[in-house]
Amino acid sequence: MCAKRTKIMIEENVKKLLKEIPAANPQGEAVTLVAAVKMQTPEAINEAICAGIRAIGDNHVQEFRDKYDLIKGNPEHHFIGHLQTNKVKYLIGKVDLYHSVDRYNLAEELSRRGAAAGVVSNVLVQINIGNEETKGGFELDEAAEACKNISALPALNIKGLMAMLPFIDDESELRRLATLMRQKYDELCAVYPQFEHLSMGMSGDWKLCVECGSNMIRLGTSIFGPRHYN
């Protein structure tokens, strides 16, 4: 696809989404759109920002490092992928929100590196809501204990929860799981007044997730089109 046509497609997709995404979820909370920029060029990302995107989310540290200085418009930088502890050092002070704190030793490393750099990192605790072996995260009944332990670490500010729904066609089951996530989020909001974000919803299920109470969605394909893997 030529650069001009790609630019027009991205602009149209972003503007369509910004009109389609409700201003608030059923709980009255604003819904934040994070553009998932895995495998996207800096040029494509900048086109999305120019069209109205205010937050971008990276999945891979190397991609984040390679593109960081090429991104224009001063968007929020989120890290939304699985993060290895030995790569935390490359992100400290550059990421506005870590979505995927899926284990305690990762939280410890973010805390240690942040404290050494004088940086407080905003984090979300990842919940494996579908109990899937292929996904990381704490089980739902571990969420309270995980938040308690992670919130006690220095140089971390726990801001909410993150989840990925299973890739299944059973809408009633997806709605059940998304509702459970919202219920757990509400339960923990009573303990952690700084909670702001329930990050749940991708290109295939974001509408359902927002209906069930998500206030942050991570969309890639809906903005940039299907990814082409080499």
Salt bridges, closest charged atoms under 4 A:
GLU11 OE2 - LYS15 NZ 2.92
GLU20 OE2 - LYS207 NZ 2.68
GLU29 OE1 - ARG182 NH1 2.77
ASP58 OD1 - LYS67 NZ 3.93
GLU63 OE1 - LYS67 NZ 2.84
GLU76 OE1 - HIS78 NE2 2.82
ASP102 OD2 - HIS82 ND1 3.22
ASP102 OD1 - ARG103 NH1 2.53
GLU109 OE2 - ARG112 NH2 2.96
GLU109 OE2 - ARG113 NE 3.05
GLU132 OE2 - LYS135 NZ 2.94
GLU171 OE2 - ARG175 NH2 3.09
GLU173 OE2 - ARG176 NH2 2.84
ASP186 OD1 - ARG182 NH2 2.85
GLU187 OE2 - LYS184 NZ 3.31
GLU196 OE2 - LYS159 NZ 2.43
GLU196 OE1 - HIS197 NE2 3.95
GLU211 OE1 - ARG175 NH1 3.05
